[in-house]
């Protein structure tokens, strides 16, 4: 029986000791080096801390070393929680107050910033420097002891997400949830040691879990793509070719940047790239169709899910043609996961076109929000369809419907649903219509409650009358934007998604 992710690392290091594991611009680890470094870090952590199952914050630049720190924390029987080095201090302070870490792992070059970090929350634990933690040798017997004492219900990590309110919530995920998810991923997409991942997601973003632990389980290589390349699409594609990347799992904004700037004309990635997976926001079919034209033999899959269900809970392998103005399904449940679509009265929605909230049941569910029982109780609730024993479901707050093929179609957040001119409107439906226009790369729709207007944000110069005339055949009149705001570039948050909070603050406050 597998009880922890470090058992994957033990097995992979034994099978492929000298093969590449994690690679960044400055450093690379083989699987044996990663195992030995992780065990050394675990020794230092256990010498510094009294007890296990404690939170350890990781304050490091995105790097292969950061992933080695994750492995060490897992080996030690504790759990990691990343803090981005460019995160606003006000947010860091809230995270530290919730997390109360027993230790912070950082690097010497961040020593000044770490001192400031400690000042934000003086009662937090020890500061440990990565460079001073990697020299101890650990015996195989000690490694087995470390691996065996972890329970699959122990936490592996806590990731802080702002959700729709902007207030950090620490999503607590167990080893078992990650094992269940990655077993499905590697089976469904036939990931092996001969694959290589091109990582886009920050390591504090749940999309990174697929890259990291699919590699740890199978022995595939993980290449950390320099962030600067995501504004240079030709160089980005060349990076994929140079490193023989077979699999990417990116947010749609990154894929749109490549297709929108026509980088495929300059670089042929078809020789190696065979899986294009995406998650995190809606992928417009117009942009996906460009990828499919230039890379027709790749497997494309739309994964859906919030952080609270270990990254994803539904998926759709793109298996047919879509017009530019059609929404892409989020598909069907992953293995060992049940999706309940519930209406406002907690009745199960089964018929096409009926709208309900997507709720999730299964091993993928988080253990809750760390140190936040009130929020946990509000989101992780008893299954209303079954009251004979305790059975938790997670209410995502996402509104969906089934199409005629019984595929799930994502519509909007519940808090993106508006009442306008007497109609219930999903802003995501307007975004899908606008995104289908040839001239549009990215767009965003918000509702101005003060002035009762649908506001459309574009990167291109368009008058409202022009846009409305183009989408009038796609949405009813009451869904036409009442205002169009043109910006040079839509702001993205740290995860690469459109920053709706910032747009609202700058333009609608």
N, C-alpha and C positions, 0 to 999 in steps of 0.2 A: 504493500500500500504506500502510495506517495503522500507524504505529509507536509512537504515544503518545496519551494522552488530551488533551494540550494541542492537538493538531490539531483535536479537536472544538471546543475553545474558540475557536480561530482562526476556524473556519468559522462557528460560531454568532454570534460577535461581528460578523462581516461581514454575515451575513444579517439579524440582529435587533439592531443596535447599541443601540437605545433602549428595548428591551423589558426588563421586570423580570427579573432573574436570581435573586438571593438576597435575602431579606428577613428581618430580625429586629425586635425591639421598638423598636430605636433607629436602625436604618440599613437602607438598601437599595442594592443595586448594579444597574445595568443591565449588559448583557453587554459593552458596550464599556468601561465603567468597571472591570468585573471583569478583563478582559483587560489593560488598561493598568496596573492595580494589581498584578496578578500578575507582569507583566514588570518592573515597577519593583522588586518584592521580589526577583525573580531576579537583577537587576543587583547589588543590595546583598549578596545571598548569595554570588554569584560573586566579588565584591570582597573579601569577608571570608574565604572558604575557598579552600584550595589543592586543586584536584581536584574530581571529580564522583563520583556514585554513593555519596555519604556520607549518614549518618543525620542528620536535622535534627528535633529534638524541638519540638513545638508545645505551649506551656504557656499556654493562653488560655481564657477563658470561652467557652462555646458561643455562636457568633455568626456573622454573615455575614463579619466580618473574619477569623475563623478559617478559613473556606473560601477566602477570598482568599489567606491564607498557604499553604494547601495548593496552590493553583494556582501560586503563585510558586515553591515548592519544586520542583514538577514541572517548571516551565519551566527551572529552574536545572540540571536533570539529576541532582538528588539525590532523596531520598525522605523522606517525612514519617512521624513517629510521635507521635501525640497523647498527652499526659499530662494527666489530669483535674485540675482545680484543687482538688477535694475528696478526692483519692485519699490514703489513709493513707501517711505518710512511709515506713514500713517497706516497703511495696509499691513506692513510687517509687524507693527506693534499689536494690531488686533490679532494677527495669527499667533504671535508668541504668547499673548495672554490666554488664548484658547489652548494652544499646544503644551505650554510649559515644558519645553524639552529638557531632558536629563543631560543632554550634551549637544554641542554644535560642532560638526566637522566642517572645517574650512581649509584654506591654503594660506601660506605665508604672504603672498602678494595681496591678499585681501585683509591683512591684519588690521589696517586702519579702519576699514569698513566694518569689520567684525567687532571692533571696540565700540563703534557707534551702535551696532546691533545690540550688543550687550547692555548699553546704556538705556535702550528702549525698554528692556525688561530685566532689571538688575538681578532678580532672584533666580534667573534661569541657570542651568547647570554648567558643566565644564566646557571649555573651548579646546578642541582637539585639532591638531594640524595634520593634514593628510600626509605631508612629507615626512612626518615623524612616526608614521603608523605602519609603514610598509616593509619593515626589515626583519620581523620575527619569522622564524620557521615554525610550522605547526605540523605535528605528526598526523599520520593517517588515522590513528586511533582517536586523536582529539577531534579531527574533522568529522569522523563518524559520530562522536559524542555530541558535537554541535548540531549536526543534521538530525539526529534521532530525537533530540529533546523538544523540537519544535512541533506544535500541534497544528493541524491544518486550519483550525479555527483561530489561531493567533494572527494578529495583524501583520501584514507585509509593509503597507505604506498608508499614509494619510496625505491626500492631495487636497489643497484648498482651492475652492472654486467660488466665484462670486455669484453665480446664478443670475437671475434676472434682477436682483435687488442691489447688487454691488457689495453686499456684506459677505465677507469670507465665511465659508462653511468647510469644515474639515471632513472630507469623505474618507471613511475608514474601511479599507479593503483587506480581506484575509488572504492567506496563502491559498486556501481552497478555491476561492472565487477566481483567482488568477490561473490556477491549475486547470480549472474547468474551462475557462475562456480560451486559454492557449492550446489546450488539447483539441478544442473545436477548430480554432484557426488553422493550426498546422495540418489537421486532417482535411478540412474543407478545401484548403488551397494548396495542398500537397507540398508543403514547405519541407525542404531537406537540407542537409549539410552543404549541398552544392549551390544553395541560393545565397543571395546577398541583398541586404536591405539598404535603401537610401533614406536615412532618417531626416524628417523635417520637423516633427513635433518637439517642442521644448520638453525637457524631462520632468517638468512640473505639470504637464498636460497629459491627460489620461490616454490620448492617442499613442503616446510613446510606449505604452505597456505592450502593445502588439509587437512592435519592433524589437524591444529589449528581450522579452521573454520567449518569443518565437525563436530568436537567435540562441538564447541560453539552452532551450530544450533541444534544438536540432543540430546545433553546431554551425548554423549559417553565420556569415559575417555581417556585421552592422557598421556601416559607414556614416559618420555624422557629417551631414552636408553643411558647409559654412553658411551662416545666415545671410551673408552678403550676396550669395548666388541667387537668392530668391527675388532679387531685383535685377538680375542679369540672366534672362532665360536661355540664351545661347550657351553661355558658360555653364549654366546649371545642367542642361542636357548633355554637354560634353563631359561633365563630371560623372554623370550616369554611365556614359559609354566607357570612359577611362577606367572606371572601377567595376565594370561589368555588372551593374546593378540589375537584378532580376525583379525586384519587388519594391513598390513604393506605397506608402499609406499616408496620404497628405490631406490637409484640409482643402476643400474645393477652391478657396481663394488662390492657393498656390498653383493648382492646375489651370485655373482661369488665366493667371498671369502668363503662363507658357503659351496657351492656345490663343489668347488675345493678342499677343505680340508676334505671332506667326514664327516662333522659333524653330518649328519643325522643318522649315524650308532650308535651314542651315545645318542641322544635325540629325542624322538618322539613328534613332535609339532602338529600332526594331530588332536588331540582332540579339540583344540581351534582355531588354525589358519585357516581361511577360505577364506581370500582374500590376494593375493599377487600381488600388483600393482607396476609398475616400470616406470621410466621416467628419461630423462637426457642424455642418451647415448644409443648406440645400445646394445641390449641384445642378446648374441650369443645363438642360439637354442641348442647347445650342453650342455651349462650350465643350460638353462631352462628345458631341458629334464630330467636332474638329479632331479631338484625340482619337476617336474611333476611325476616322478617315486616314490619319497618318500612321496609326498603329492598329491595324485591323485584326491582328491575330492575338492580341493581348486579352487577358481575362479582366473584365471591369466589374467591380462590385461596390455597391453603395451600402455602407454599414451605418447603422443608426444606434444611438444610445447615449444617455448622459453618464457622467462620472459615477453616479450612484449605482450603476449596474455593471461596473468593471469594464467600462469603455463602450461596449456595444451589446445589443440584445436582439436586433433583427438585421437581416441582410438581404440584398437583392443582387444576384448575378445578372448583369445586363445580357439578356438573351434574345432581344428583338430590336427592331428599329423604332425610334421615337422621333416625332416631329419636334421642332425647336420649341414649340409652345406647350408641349406636354409636360406634366410633372413626372419625375422619376420615382418609382415606388421605393419604399424602404423595405418592402418585401415580406418576409415571413420570419417567425422566431428562429433563433439559433437552437442548436441541440440543447436539451436539458433546460429549456426556457419556455415559459408560457406567457403569451401576451393576452391580456384582458382589455378589451375596449369597452369602457363603461360610460353610460350616458349620465345626465345630471341626477338621475334617481338611482344610480348604481346598478342599473340593469345592463346586461350584456348586449352589446351591439354586434349583430351578425350580418345584417343586410347591407348591400352596397349603398354608398352615398350617405348613409347615416353617420353623423359626427359624434365622436366620443373621445374621452381622455384615455391615452395609452397607459396601461398599468402593467407591471412586470412581476412575475413570480418565478423563483428558482434560486439556484446556488449563486448566481451572479450578483445578487443583492448585497449592497454594502452592509457592514455591521452597524451603520448609522452615521450620524455626524458627531465627530469627536468632541467630547466635553459639552455637548449641546442637546440634552434630552428633550427639550421642548420642540426644537425643529425636527428632531428624529421622530418624535411621536406624531407630528403633523404629516410627515411625508411617507414614513414606513408604517403602514396601518394594517389592521386585520382585513383579510380578504372578505369583502361583504357577501360573496357568493357561497361562503363556507364558514360556519360559525361553531362547528362541533369541537374544534381544537385550534390552537394558535397556529396561524399561517399568515406570515407577513407578505404584503405586496408593496411595491414602490409606486407611488403616484407621480408620474413624470411631469405633469402639467402641460403635456403636449397633446394637441388635438389632431386626430387622424380620422380616416375613413377607409373602408374597403372599396376597391374598384370591382368591376365585373369579373375579374380573374381571382378575386379574393386576395389580392395583394394589398398590403397596407400602404396608404398614401399619407405622407405627412402634410399637414395643413399649416399649423402655426402653434406658437405657444398659447396657452390659455390667456396669458397676459398680452398677447398680440391680437387676440380676438377683440374686436371693438363693436360697439353699437353705433351706427351712423345712418342718419336719415330713416330710422326705424328698422334697419336691417342689421343682422349679425354678419360681420365681415371678417375674414381671415386675411391679414395683411400679406401673408406668404403667398396667397393666390395672386395678388396684384404683382408681387415681385416676380413670380413665375411668368406672368404675361409680359412684363416689361423686359425681363431678361431674354425673352425669345426674339426680341427685335435685333436685327443684324447690326445696328449701329451701337448697341449697348454692350458693355463688357461686364460691369457690375452695377447693382443698384440696391437701394435699401428703402423700405417704407416704414414710417412711423405715424402715429396719430397725435395730432395737436389737440388735446382735450380742451384747452382754453378757448380756441377758436373753432372747434369742431370741424377740423380739416384733416384729410388724408394728405400727408406730406411725402413726396417722393424725392430721394436724393440720387443724383446722377454724377458721373465723372465727365459726361459729355454735355455740350451746350445745347439745350432744347427748351423751347417754350412749352408751357403746359398744354396749349392747344395742339401743338404738334404731337406730343406724346399721347394725348387722349384720343386723337384721331387715329393713331396707329394701333391702339389697343382696344378701341371701341368694339371690335368684333370678338374680342377675347374675354372681356368682362362686362358685366352690366353697368349701366350709367352710374348707378349709385356707388360703384367701386372705383370710379375714375378719380385720380388725384386732384385735390383742390389746390395744391401748390407744388411747384417743382423747384428744388434748390440744386443748383449746379456747383460742384466743388472740384478742385483740381484733382484730388485723390480721396477716396473714401478711407477714413482712418481704420486701422486694424488694431485689435487688442494683441496682447502678448501671445495668444494662441493662434494668431493668424486669421481670426474671424472679424467680420465687420463690427466696429465698436459702436454699438447702438446707444450705449449710455453716453458716450462723448458727443455723438451727434445731437442727442436730445439736450444735453447741457449747453452746447454751443449755439444751437439754433432754435430750440423750442422752450428754453427755460423762461 
